[in-house]
């Protein structure tokens, strides 16, 4: 998944934002689990990107008054 841009996120409706947030959180969970076991060393850099994408989605949701 590419870096999410706030401009694109603002165009999405509340349900799509919630689904994006759910997908990002599940992907982050998988990567963290693999990193702890030492399985996916090459994807460790993606953890930072996904955490920032989650922050972007949450920020846009808060701006729009959308509840988690």
PQR file of N, CA, C, O and H, with PARSE charges and radii, in Angstrom:
ATOM      1  N   UNK A   1       0.843  -1.175   0.000 -0.4000 1.5000
ATOM      2  CA  UNK A   1       0.000   0.000   0.000 -0.0000 2.0000
ATOM      3  C   UNK A   1       0.891   1.242   0.000  0.5500 1.7000
ATOM      4  O   UNK A   1       1.841   1.329   0.778 -0.5500 1.4000
ATOM      5  N   UNK A   2       0.585   2.185  -0.862 -0.4000 1.5000
ATOM      6  CA  UNK A   2       1.370   3.398  -0.965 -0.0000 2.0000
ATOM      7  C   UNK A   2       1.017   4.366   0.158  0.5500 1.7000
ATOM      8  O   UNK A   2       0.019   4.194   0.859 -0.5500 1.4000
ATOM      9  H   UNK A   2      -0.187   2.114  -1.493  0.4000 1.0000
ATOM     10  N   UNK A   3       1.855   5.384   0.313 -0.4000 1.5000
ATOM     11  CA  UNK A   3       1.606   6.395   1.332 -0.0000 2.0000
ATOM     12  C   UNK A   3       0.264   7.067   1.058  0.5500 1.7000
ATOM     13  O   UNK A   3      -0.021   7.487  -0.063 -0.5500 1.4000
ATOM     14  H   UNK A   3       2.665   5.524  -0.256  0.4000 1.0000
ATOM     15  N   UNK A   4      -0.538   7.158   2.088 -0.4000 1.5000
ATOM     16  CA  UNK A   4      -1.850   7.784   1.957 -0.0000 2.0000
ATOM     17  C   UNK A   4      -1.701   9.292   2.062  0.5500 1.7000
ATOM     18  O   UNK A   4      -0.982   9.793   2.927 -0.5500 1.4000
ATOM     19  H   UNK A   4      -0.306   6.817   3.000  0.4000 1.0000
ATOM     20  N   UNK A   5      -2.370  10.004   1.195 -0.4000 1.5000
ATOM     21  CA  UNK A   5      -2.300  11.455   1.204 -0.0000 2.0000
ATOM     22  C   UNK A   5      -3.564  12.013   1.857  0.5500 1.7000
ATOM     23  O   UNK A   5      -4.667  11.546   1.575 -0.5500 1.4000
ATOM     24  H   UNK A   5      -2.955   9.598   0.492  0.4000 1.0000
ATOM     25  N   UNK A   6      -3.404  13.012   2.728 -0.4000 1.5000
ATOM     26  CA  UNK A   6      -4.559  13.579   3.419 -0.0000 2.0000
ATOM     27  C   UNK A   6      -5.636  14.100   2.459  0.5500 1.7000
ATOM     28  O   UNK A   6      -6.828  13.989   2.744 -0.5500 1.4000
ATOM     29  H   UNK A   6      -2.508  13.392   2.956  0.4000 1.0000
ATOM     30  N   UNK A   7      -5.224  14.654   1.352 -0.4000 1.5000
ATOM     31  CA  UNK A   7      -6.187  15.181   0.377 -0.0000 2.0000
ATOM     32  C   UNK A   7      -7.102  14.066  -0.140  0.5500 1.7000
ATOM     33  O   UNK A   7      -8.308  14.264  -0.293 -0.5500 1.4000
ATOM     34  H   UNK A   7      -4.255  14.745   1.121  0.4000 1.0000
ATOM     35  N   UNK A   8      -6.521  12.900  -0.406 -0.4000 1.5000
ATOM     36  CA  UNK A   8      -7.305  11.760  -0.875 -0.0000 2.0000
ATOM     37  C   UNK A   8      -8.186  11.205   0.245  0.5500 1.7000
ATOM     38  O   UNK A   8      -9.311  10.773  -0.005 -0.5500 1.4000
ATOM     39  H   UNK A   8      -5.542  12.739  -0.282  0.4000 1.0000
ATOM     40  N   UNK A   9      -7.679  11.217   1.471 -0.4000 1.5000
ATOM     41  CA  UNK A   9      -8.446  10.699   2.604 -0.0000 2.0000
ATOM     42  C   UNK A   9      -9.675  11.559   2.884  0.5500 1.7000
ATOM     43  O   UNK A   9     -10.724  11.044   3.273 -0.5500 1.4000
ATOM     44  H   UNK A   9      -6.765  11.568   1.675  0.4000 1.0000
ATOM     45  N   UNK A  10      -9.543  12.859   2.686 -0.4000 1.5000
ATOM     46  CA  UNK A  10     -10.668  13.759   2.951 -0.0000 2.0000
ATOM     47  C   UNK A  10     -11.818  13.543   1.981  0.5500 1.7000
ATOM     48  O   UNK A  10     -12.957  13.895   2.287 -0.5500 1.4000
ATOM     49  H   UNK A  10      -8.692  13.277   2.370  0.4000 1.0000
ATOM     50  N   UNK A  11     -11.538  12.974   0.823 -0.4000 1.5000
ATOM     51  CA  UNK A  11     -12.578  12.700  -0.176 -0.0000 2.0000
ATOM     52  C   UNK A  11     -13.398  11.456   0.175  0.5500 1.7000
ATOM     53  O   UNK A  11     -14.496  11.268  -0.349 -0.5500 1.4000
ATOM     54  H   UNK A  11     -10.613  12.688   0.575  0.4000 1.0000
ATOM     55  N   UNK A  12     -12.865  10.605   1.063 -0.4000 1.5000
ATOM     56  CA  UNK A  12     -13.528   9.356   1.399 -0.0000 2.0000
ATOM     57  C   UNK A  12     -14.648   9.584   2.417  0.5500 1.7000
ATOM     58  O   UNK A  12     -14.595  10.523   3.212 -0.5500 1.4000
ATOM     59  H   UNK A  12     -11.973  10.758   1.488  0.4000 1.0000
ATOM     60  N   UNK A  13     -15.650   8.724   2.384 -0.4000 1.5000
ATOM     61  CA  UNK A  13     -16.721   8.818   3.366 -0.0000 2.0000
ATOM     62  C   UNK A  13     -16.305   8.110   4.659  0.5500 1.7000
ATOM     63  O   UNK A  13     -15.251   7.476   4.715 -0.5500 1.4000
ATOM     64  H   UNK A  13     -15.694   7.962   1.738  0.4000 1.0000
ATOM     65  N   UNK A  14     -17.128   8.222   5.680 -0.4000 1.5000
ATOM     66  CA  UNK A  14     -16.794   7.713   7.006 -0.0000 2.0000
ATOM     67  C   UNK A  14     -16.574   6.198   7.013  0.5500 1.7000
ATOM     68  O   UNK A  14     -15.649   5.711   7.664 -0.5500 1.4000
ATOM     69  H   UNK A  14     -17.984   8.737   5.634  0.4000 1.0000
ATOM     70  N   UNK A  15     -17.417   5.454   6.295 -0.4000 1.5000
ATOM     71  CA  UNK A  15     -17.266   3.991   6.284 -0.0000 2.0000
ATOM     72  C   UNK A  15     -15.957   3.574   5.626  0.5500 1.7000
ATOM     73  O   UNK A  15     -15.294   2.647   6.092 -0.5500 1.4000
ATOM     74  H   UNK A  15     -18.168   5.850   5.767  0.4000 1.0000
ATOM     75  N   UNK A  16     -15.589   4.244   4.559 -0.4000 1.5000
ATOM     76  CA  UNK A  16     -14.338   3.922   3.866 -0.0000 2.0000
ATOM     77  C   UNK A  16     -13.139   4.243   4.756  0.5500 1.7000
ATOM     78  O   UNK A  16     -12.158   3.499   4.770 -0.5500 1.4000
ATOM     79  H   UNK A  16     -16.127   4.997   4.180  0.4000 1.0000
ATOM     80  N   UNK A  17     -13.214   5.352   5.501 -0.4000 1.5000
ATOM     81  CA  UNK A  17     -12.126   5.702   6.422 -0.0000 2.0000
ATOM     82  C   UNK A  17     -11.986   4.656   7.521  0.5500 1.7000
ATOM     83  O   UNK A  17     -10.872   4.274   7.879 -0.5500 1.4000
ATOM     84  H   UNK A  17     -14.011   5.957   5.490  0.4000 1.0000
ATOM     85  N   UNK A  18     -13.109   4.193   8.056 -0.4000 1.5000
ATOM     86  CA  UNK A  18     -13.060   3.155   9.094 -0.0000 2.0000
ATOM     87  C   UNK A  18     -12.454   1.863   8.558  0.5500 1.7000
ATOM     88  O   UNK A  18     -11.674   1.200   9.241 -0.5500 1.4000
ATOM     89  H   UNK A  18     -14.015   4.503   7.766  0.4000 1.0000
ATOM     90  N   UNK A  19     -12.820   1.516   7.333 -0.4000 1.5000
ATOM     91  CA  UNK A  19     -12.282   0.298   6.725 -0.0000 2.0000
ATOM     92  C   UNK A  19     -10.775   0.439   6.475  0.5500 1.7000
ATOM     93  O   UNK A  19     -10.015  -0.503   6.703 -0.5500 1.4000
ATOM     94  H   UNK A  19     -13.454   2.054   6.778  0.4000 1.0000
ATOM     95  N   UNK A  20     -10.352   1.606   6.010 -0.4000 1.5000
ATOM     96  CA  UNK A  20      -8.926   1.858   5.797 -0.0000 2.0000
ATOM     97  C   UNK A  20      -8.165   1.747   7.107  0.5500 1.7000
ATOM     98  O   UNK A  20      -7.089   1.150   7.159 -0.5500 1.4000
ATOM     99  H   UNK A  20     -10.969   2.370   5.825  0.4000 1.0000
ATOM    100  N   UNK A  21      -8.726   2.324   8.165 -0.4000 1.5000
ATOM    101  CA  UNK A  21      -8.091   2.264   9.480 -0.0000 2.0000
ATOM    102  C   UNK A  21      -7.983   0.817   9.961  0.5500 1.7000
ATOM    103  O   UNK A  21      -6.943   0.415  10.483 -0.5500 1.4000
ATOM    104  H   UNK A  21      -9.599   2.808   8.122  0.4000 1.0000
ATOM    105  N   UNK A  22      -9.045   0.036   9.789 -0.4000 1.5000
ATOM    106  CA  UNK A  22      -9.029  -1.369  10.184 -0.0000 2.0000
ATOM    107  C   UNK A  22      -7.959  -2.139   9.408  0.5500 1.7000
ATOM    108  O   UNK A  22      -7.215  -2.928   9.991 -0.5500 1.4000
ATOM    109  H   UNK A  22      -9.889   0.363   9.365  0.4000 1.0000
ATOM    110  N   UNK A  23      -7.881  -1.910   8.095 -0.4000 1.5000
ATOM    111  CA  UNK A  23      -6.888  -2.599   7.266 -0.0000 2.0000
ATOM    112  C   UNK A  23      -5.468  -2.245   7.680  0.5500 1.7000
ATOM    113  O   UNK A  23      -4.606  -3.119   7.763 -0.5500 1.4000
ATOM    114  H   UNK A  23      -8.485  -1.269   7.621  0.4000 1.0000
ATOM    115  N   UNK A  24      -5.225  -0.968   7.939 -0.4000 1.5000
ATOM    116  CA  UNK A  24      -3.888  -0.537   8.346 -0.0000 2.0000
ATOM    117  C   UNK A  24      -3.496  -1.132   9.692  0.5500 1.7000
ATOM    118  O   UNK A  24      -2.359  -1.562   9.881 -0.5500 1.4000
ATOM    119  H   UNK A  24      -5.926  -0.258   7.871  0.4000 1.0000
ATOM    120  N   UNK A  25      -4.436  -1.155  10.617 -0.4000 1.5000
ATOM    121  CA  UNK A  25      -4.132  -1.707  11.943 -0.0000 2.0000
ATOM    122  C   UNK A  25      -3.859  -3.208  11.884  0.5500 1.7000
ATOM    123  O   UNK A  25      -2.993  -3.709  12.600 -0.5500 1.4000
ATOM    124  H   UNK A  25      -5.360  -0.806  10.463  0.4000 1.0000
ATOM    125  N   UNK A  26      -4.584  -3.917  11.044 -0.4000 1.5000
ATOM    126  CA  UNK A  26      -4.329  -5.354  10.931 -0.0000 2.0000
ATOM    127  C   UNK A  26      -2.986  -5.609  10.245  0.5500 1.7000
ATOM    128  O   UNK A  26      -2.258  -6.526  10.624 -0.5500 1.4000
ATOM    129  H   UNK A  26      -5.287  -3.510  10.462  0.4000 1.0000
ATOM    130  N   UNK A  27      -2.663  -4.804   9.246 -0.4000 1.5000
ATOM    131  CA  UNK A  27      -1.364  -4.956   8.578 -0.0000 2.0000
ATOM    132  C   UNK A  27      -0.227  -4.639   9.545  0.5500 1.7000
ATOM    133  O   UNK A  27       0.797  -5.322   9.545 -0.5500 1.4000
ATOM    134  H   UNK A  27      -3.254  -4.059   8.939  0.4000 1.0000
ATOM    135  N   UNK A  28      -0.403  -3.611  10.365 -0.4000 1.5000
ATOM    136  CA  UNK A  28       0.611  -3.253  11.357 -0.0000 2.0000
ATOM    137  C   UNK A  28       0.802  -4.384  12.363  0.5500 1.7000
ATOM    138  O   UNK A  28       1.930  -4.693  12.747 -0.5500 1.4000
ATOM    139  H   UNK A  28      -1.235  -3.056  10.364  0.4000 1.0000
ATOM    140  N   UNK A  29      -0.278  -4.990  12.781 -0.4000 1.5000
ATOM    141  CA  UNK A  29      -0.205  -6.100  13.729 -0.0000 2.0000
ATOM    142  C   UNK A  29       0.586  -7.266  13.150  0.5500 1.7000
ATOM    143  O   UNK A  29       1.418  -7.862  13.835 -0.5500 1.4000
ATOM    144  H   UNK A  29      -1.194  -4.739  12.469  0.4000 1.0000
ATOM    145  N   UNK A  30       0.325  -7.588  11.888 -0.4000 1.5000
ATOM    146  CA  UNK A  30       1.061  -8.681  11.232 -0.0000 2.0000
ATOM    147  C   UNK A  30       2.546  -8.374  11.139  0.5500 1.7000
ATOM    148  O   UNK A  30       3.383  -9.233  11.416 -0.5500 1.4000
ATOM    149  H   UNK A  30      -0.350  -7.105  11.331  0.4000 1.0000
ATOM    150  N   UNK A  31       2.875  -7.139  10.745 -0.4000 1.5000
ATOM    151  CA  UNK A  31       4.284  -6.769  10.607 -0.0000 2.0000
ATOM    152  C   UNK A  31       4.999  -6.756  11.950  0.5500 1.7000
ATOM    153  O   UNK A  31       6.143  -7.201  12.049 -0.5500 1.4000
ATOM    154  H   UNK A  31       2.195  -6.441  10.519  0.4000 1.0000
ATOM    155  N   UNK A  32       4.340  -6.252  12.978 -0.4000 1.5000
ATOM    156  CA  UNK A  32       4.963  -6.223  14.299 -0.0000 2.0000
ATOM    157  C   UNK A  32       5.202  -7.634  14.811  0.5500 1.7000
ATOM    158  O   UNK A  32       6.246  -7.923  15.396 -0.5500 1.4000
ATOM    159  H   UNK A  32       3.411  -5.890  12.898  0.4000 1.0000
ATOM    160  N   UNK A  33       4.233  -8.508  14.590 -0.4000 1.5000
ATOM    161  CA  UNK A  33       4.398  -9.897  15.014 -0.0000 2.0000
ATOM    162  C   UNK A  33       5.547 -10.570  14.294  0.5500 1.7000
ATOM    163  O   UNK A  33       6.333 -11.290  14.910 -0.5500 1.4000
ATOM    164  H   UNK A  33       3.384  -8.273  14.115  0.4000 1.0000
ATOM    165  N   UNK A  34       5.650 -10.344  13.011 -0.4000 1.5000
ATOM    166  CA  UNK A  34       6.743 -10.924  12.237 -0.0000 2.0000
ATOM    167  C   UNK A  34       8.090 -10.344  12.618  0.5500 1.7000
ATOM    168  O   UNK A  34       9.092 -11.058  12.645 -0.5500 1.4000
ATOM    169  H   UNK A  34       5.012  -9.759  12.510  0.4000 1.0000
ATOM    170  N   UNK A  35       8.120  -9.051  12.914 -0.4000 1.5000
ATOM    171  CA  UNK A  35       9.376  -8.408  13.308 -0.0000 2.0000
ATOM    172  C   UNK A  35       9.849  -8.927  14.658  0.5500 1.7000
ATOM    173  O   UNK A  35      11.049  -9.105  14.865 -0.5500 1.4000
ATOM    174  H   UNK A  35       7.306  -8.470  12.892  0.4000 1.0000
ATOM    175  N   UNK A  36       8.925  -9.172  15.574 -0.4000 1.5000
ATOM    176  CA  UNK A  36       9.307  -9.692  16.890 -0.0000 2.0000
ATOM    177  C   UNK A  36       9.872 -11.104  16.792  0.5500 1.7000
ATOM    178  O   UNK A  36      10.773 -11.478  17.543 -0.5500 1.4000
ATOM    179  H   UNK A  36       7.950  -9.028  15.405  0.4000 1.0000
ATOM    180  N   UNK A  37       9.333 -11.880  15.860 -0.4000 1.5000
ATOM    181  CA  UNK A  37       9.845 -13.235  15.680 -0.0000 2.0000
ATOM    182  C   UNK A  37      11.103 -13.247  14.811  0.5500 1.7000
ATOM    183  O   UNK A  37      11.778 -14.273  14.721 -0.5500 1.4000
ATOM    184  H   UNK A  37       8.601 -11.577  15.250  0.4000 1.0000
ATOM    185  N   UNK A  38      11.422 -12.132  14.176 -0.4000 1.5000
ATOM    186  CA  UNK A  38      12.604 -12.059  13.332 -0.0000 2.0000
ATOM    187  C   UNK A  38      12.376 -12.615  11.948  0.5500 1.7000
ATOM    188  O   UNK A  38      13.338 -12.938  11.251 -0.5500 1.4000
ATOM    189  H   UNK A  38      10.874 -11.299  14.248  0.4000 1.0000
ATOM    190  N   UNK A  39      11.133 -12.735  11.532 -0.4000 1.5000
ATOM    191  CA  UNK A  39      10.799 -13.340  10.252 -0.0000 2.0000
ATOM    192  C   UNK A  39      10.902 -12.332   9.111  0.5500 1.7000
ATOM    193  O   UNK A  39      11.461 -12.654   8.062 -0.5500 1.4000
ATOM    194  H   UNK A  39      10.352 -12.473  12.099  0.4000 1.0000
ATOM    195  N   UNK A  40      10.380 -11.131   9.289 -0.4000 1.5000
ATOM    196  CA  UNK A  40      10.310 -10.152   8.203 -0.0000 2.0000
ATOM    197  C   UNK A  40      11.212  -8.952   8.480  0.5500 1.7000
ATOM    198  O   UNK A  40      10.728  -7.855   8.758 -0.5500 1.4000
ATOM    199  H   UNK A  40       9.926 -10.870  10.140  0.4000 1.0000
ATOM    200  N   UNK A  41      12.486  -9.160   8.403 -0.4000 1.5000
ATOM    201  CA  UNK A  41      13.421  -8.073   8.660 -0.0000 2.0000
ATOM    202  C   UNK A  41      13.373  -7.009   7.571  0.5500 1.7000
ATOM    203  O   UNK A  41      13.606  -5.833   7.850 -0.5500 1.4000
ATOM    204  H   UNK A  41      12.879 -10.051   8.177  0.4000 1.0000
ATOM    205  N   UNK A  42      13.074  -7.401   6.341 -0.4000 1.5000
ATOM    206  CA  UNK A  42      13.078  -6.424   5.251 -0.0000 2.0000
ATOM    207  C   UNK A  42      11.864  -5.501   5.303  0.5500 1.7000
ATOM    208  O   UNK A  42      11.896  -4.420   4.716 -0.5500 1.4000
ATOM    209  H   UNK A  42      12.885  -8.357   6.115  0.4000 1.0000
ATOM    210  N   UNK A  43      10.790  -5.903   5.994 -0.4000 1.5000
ATOM    211  CA  UNK A  43       9.582  -5.094   6.068 -0.0000 2.0000
ATOM    212  C   UNK A  43       9.509  -4.234   7.320  0.5500 1.7000
ATOM    213  O   UNK A  43       8.483  -3.598   7.561 -0.5500 1.4000
ATOM    214  H   UNK A  43      10.764  -6.781   6.471  0.4000 1.0000
ATOM    215  N   UNK A  44      10.550  -4.194   8.112 -0.4000 1.5000
ATOM    216  CA  UNK A  44      10.528  -3.427   9.343 -0.0000 2.0000
ATOM    217  C   UNK A  44      10.364  -1.934   9.041  0.5500 1.7000
ATOM    218  O   UNK A  44       9.762  -1.218   9.842 -0.5500 1.4000
ATOM    219  H   UNK A  44      11.384  -4.710   7.916  0.4000 1.0000
ATOM    220  N   UNK A  45      10.873  -1.456   7.928 -0.4000 1.5000
ATOM    221  CA  UNK A  45      10.719  -0.050   7.557 -0.0000 2.0000
ATOM    222  C   UNK A  45       9.282   0.319   7.262  0.5500 1.7000
ATOM    223  O   UNK A  45       8.900   1.483   7.382 -0.5500 1.4000
ATOM    224  H   UNK A  45      11.362  -2.038   7.278  0.4000 1.0000
ATOM    225  N   UNK A  46       8.484  -0.659   6.877 -0.4000 1.5000
ATOM    226  CA  UNK A  46       7.081  -0.394   6.590 -0.0000 2.0000
ATOM    227  C   UNK A  46       6.277  -0.117   7.857  0.5500 1.7000
ATOM    228  O   UNK A  46       5.216   0.504   7.789 -0.5500 1.4000
ATOM    229  H   UNK A  46       8.795  -1.604   6.779  0.4000 1.0000
ATOM    230  N   UNK A  47       6.759  -0.561   8.990 -0.4000 1.5000
ATOM    231  CA  UNK A  47       6.045  -0.332  10.246 -0.0000 2.0000
ATOM    232  C   UNK A  47       5.910   1.166  10.483  0.5500 1.7000
ATOM    233  O   UNK A  47       4.840   1.640  10.865 -0.5500 1.4000
ATOM    234  H   UNK A  47       7.621  -1.065   9.045  0.4000 1.0000
ATOM    235  N   UNK A  48       6.958   1.895  10.266 -0.4000 1.5000
ATOM    236  CA  UNK A  48       6.932   3.345  10.467 -0.0000 2.0000
ATOM    237  C   UNK A  48       5.943   4.012   9.508  0.5500 1.7000
ATOM    238  O   UNK A  48       5.187   4.896   9.911 -0.5500 1.4000
ATOM    239  H   UNK A  48       7.827   1.511   9.955  0.4000 1.0000
ATOM    240  N   UNK A  49       5.948   3.593   8.257 -0.4000 1.5000
ATOM    241  CA  UNK A  49       5.043   4.166   7.257 -0.0000 2.0000
ATOM    242  C   UNK A  49       3.586   3.901   7.626  0.5500 1.7000
ATOM    243  O   UNK A  49       2.741   4.788   7.514 -0.5500 1.4000
ATOM    244  H   UNK A  49       6.562   2.875   7.930  0.4000 1.0000
ATOM    245  N   UNK A  50       3.299   2.687   8.064 -0.4000 1.5000
ATOM    246  CA  UNK A  50       1.926   2.325   8.412 -0.0000 2.0000
ATOM    247  C   UNK A  50       1.469   3.085   9.654  0.5500 1.7000
ATOM    248  O   UNK A  50       0.321   3.524   9.718 -0.5500 1.4000
ATOM    249  H   UNK A  50       3.986   1.966   8.155  0.4000 1.0000
ATOM    250  N   UNK A  51       2.339   3.244  10.627 -0.4000 1.5000
ATOM    251  CA  UNK A  51       1.977   4.011  11.818 -0.0000 2.0000
ATOM    252  C   UNK A  51       1.631   5.442  11.452  0.5500 1.7000
ATOM    253  O   UNK A  51       0.688   6.015  11.997 -0.5500 1.4000
ATOM    254  H   UNK A  51       3.271   2.887  10.575  0.4000 1.0000
ATOM    255  N   UNK A  52       2.377   6.013  10.547 -0.4000 1.5000
ATOM    256  CA  UNK A  52       2.092   7.385  10.113 -0.0000 2.0000
ATOM    257  C   UNK A  52       0.805   7.455   9.295  0.5500 1.7000
ATOM    258  O   UNK A  52       0.061   8.429   9.402 -0.5500 1.4000
ATOM    259  H   UNK A  52       3.143   5.548  10.104  0.4000 1.0000
ATOM    260  N   UNK A  53       0.537   6.443   8.485 -0.4000 1.5000
ATOM    261  CA  UNK A  53      -0.719   6.404   7.732 -0.0000 2.0000
ATOM    262  C   UNK A  53      -1.916   6.314   8.679  0.5500 1.7000
ATOM    263  O   UNK A  53      -2.949   6.943   8.450 -0.5500 1.4000
ATOM    264  H   UNK A  53       1.142   5.652   8.397  0.4000 1.0000
ATOM    265  N   UNK A  54      -1.766   5.523   9.747 -0.4000 1.5000
ATOM    266  CA  UNK A  54      -2.835   5.425  10.744 -0.0000 2.0000
ATOM    267  C   UNK A  54      -3.079   6.793  11.377  0.5500 1.7000
ATOM    268  O   UNK A  54      -4.225   7.191  11.582 -0.5500 1.4000
ATOM    269  H   UNK A  54      -0.928   5.012   9.934  0.4000 1.0000
ATOM    270  N   UNK A  55      -2.010   7.505  11.682 -0.4000 1.5000
ATOM    271  CA  UNK A  55      -2.143   8.839  12.265 -0.0000 2.0000
ATOM    272  C   UNK A  55      -2.842   9.781  11.291  0.5500 1.7000
ATOM    273  O   UNK A  55      -3.660  10.602  11.705 -0.5500 1.4000
ATOM    274  H   UNK A  55      -1.079   7.182  11.515  0.4000 1.0000
ATOM    275  N   UNK A  56      -2.531   9.670  10.011 -0.4000 1.5000
ATOM    276  CA  UNK A  56      -3.193  10.513   9.006 -0.0000 2.0000
ATOM    277  C   UNK A  56      -4.693  10.237   8.954  0.5500 1.7000
ATOM    278  O   UNK A  56      -5.503  11.163   8.919 -0.5500 1.4000
ATOM    279  H   UNK A  56      -1.866   9.002   9.675  0.4000 1.0000
ATOM    280  N   UNK A  57      -5.050   8.961   8.948 -0.4000 1.5000
ATOM    281  CA  UNK A  57      -6.460   8.593   8.887 -0.0000 2.0000
ATOM    282  C   UNK A  57      -7.190   9.097  10.133  0.5500 1.7000
ATOM    283  O   UNK A  57      -8.286   9.647  10.028 -0.5500 1.4000
ATOM    284  H   UNK A  57      -4.392   8.209   8.975  0.4000 1.0000
ATOM    285  N   UNK A  58      -6.595   8.914  11.300 -0.4000 1.5000
ATOM    286  CA  UNK A  58      -7.228   9.370  12.535 -0.0000 2.0000
ATOM    287  C   UNK A  58      -7.391  10.888  12.556  0.5500 1.7000
ATOM    288  O   UNK A  58      -8.397  11.400  13.046 -0.5500 1.4000
ATOM    289  H   UNK A  58      -5.705   8.466  11.385  0.4000 1.0000
ATOM    290  N   UNK A  59      -6.411  11.600  12.030 -0.4000 1.5000
ATOM    291  CA  UNK A  59      -6.489  13.060  11.969 -0.0000 2.0000
ATOM    292  C   UNK A  59      -7.635  13.505  11.070  0.5500 1.7000
ATOM    293  O   UNK A  59      -8.408  14.392  11.435 -0.5500 1.4000
ATOM    294  H   UNK A  59      -5.594  11.184  11.631  0.4000 1.0000
ATOM    295  N   UNK A  60      -7.744  12.893   9.899 -0.4000 1.5000
ATOM    296  CA  UNK A  60      -8.823  13.238   8.975 -0.0000 2.0000
ATOM    297  C   UNK A  60     -10.177  12.888   9.578  0.5500 1.7000
ATOM    298  O   UNK A  60     -11.147  13.627   9.408 -0.5500 1.4000
ATOM    299  H   UNK A  60      -7.117  12.173   9.603  0.4000 1.0000
ATOM    300  N   UNK A  61     -10.243  11.770  10.276 -0.4000 1.5000
ATOM    301  CA  UNK A  61     -11.491  11.377  10.916 -0.0000 2.0000
ATOM    302  C   UNK A  61     -11.891  12.395  11.991  0.5500 1.7000
ATOM    303  O   UNK A  61     -13.066  12.737  12.126 -0.5500 1.4000
ATOM    304  H   UNK A  61      -9.455  11.170  10.414  0.4000 1.0000
ATOM    305  N   UNK A  62     -10.921  12.865  12.737 -0.4000 1.5000
ATOM    306  CA  UNK A  62     -11.201  13.845  13.787 -0.0000 2.0000
ATOM    307  C   UNK A  62     -11.621  15.177  13.175  0.5500 1.7000
ATOM    308  O   UNK A  62     -12.511  15.844  13.703 -0.5500 1.4000
ATOM    309  H   UNK A  62      -9.967  12.588  12.627  0.4000 1.0000
ATOM    310  N   UNK A  63     -11.004  15.567  12.084 -0.4000 1.5000
ATOM    311  CA  UNK A  63     -11.380  16.813  11.418 -0.0000 2.0000
ATOM    312  C   UNK A  63     -12.828  16.755  10.930  0.5500 1.7000
ATOM    313  O   UNK A  63     -13.559  17.742  11.013 -0.5500 1.4000
ATOM    314  H   UNK A  63     -10.281  15.025  11.655  0.4000 1.0000
ATOM    315  N   UNK A  64     -13.226  15.614  10.429 -0.4000 1.5000
ATOM    316  CA  UNK A  64     -14.570  15.457   9.895 -0.0000 2.0000
ATOM    317  C   UNK A  64     -15.617  15.103  10.930  0.5500 1.7000
ATOM    318  O   UNK A  64     -16.802  15.018  10.610 -0.5500 1.4000
ATOM    319  H   UNK A  64     -12.632  14.812  10.361  0.4000 1.0000
ATOM    320  N   UNK A  65     -15.197  14.897  12.158 -0.4000 1.5000
ATOM    321  CA  UNK A  65     -16.138  14.544  13.218 -0.0000 2.0000
ATOM    322  C   UNK A  65     -16.624  13.112  13.140  0.5500 1.7000
ATOM    323  O   UNK A  65     -17.733  12.804  13.575 -0.5500 1.4000
ATOM    324  H   UNK A  65     -14.234  14.966  12.418  0.4000 1.0000
ATOM    325  N   UNK A  66     -15.798  12.233  12.587 -0.4000 1.5000
ATOM    326  CA  UNK A  66     -16.169  10.829  12.456 -0.0000 2.0000
ATOM    327  C   UNK A  66     -15.662  10.071  13.673  0.5500 1.7000
ATOM    328  O   UNK A  66     -14.492  10.189  14.038 -0.5500 1.4000
ATOM    329  H   UNK A  66     -14.897  12.483  12.233  0.4000 1.0000
ATOM    330  N   UNK A  67     -16.526   9.301  14.297 -0.4000 1.5000
ATOM    331  CA  UNK A  67     -16.127   8.513  15.466 -0.0000 2.0000
ATOM    332  C   UNK A  67     -15.440   7.235  15.001  0.5500 1.7000
ATOM    333  O   UNK A  67     -15.756   6.692  13.942 -0.5500 1.4000
ATOM    334  H   UNK A  67     -17.476   9.204  14.001  0.4000 1.0000
ATOM    335  N   UNK A  68     -14.491   6.763  15.813 -0.4000 1.5000
ATOM    336  CA  UNK A  68     -13.790   5.514  15.517 -0.0000 2.0000
ATOM    337  C   UNK A  68     -14.771   4.419  15.605  0.5500 1.7000
ATOM    338  O   UNK A  68     -14.420   3.257  15.395 -0.5500 1.4000
ATOM    339  H   UNK A  68     -14.234   7.204  16.673  0.4000 1.0000
TER
END
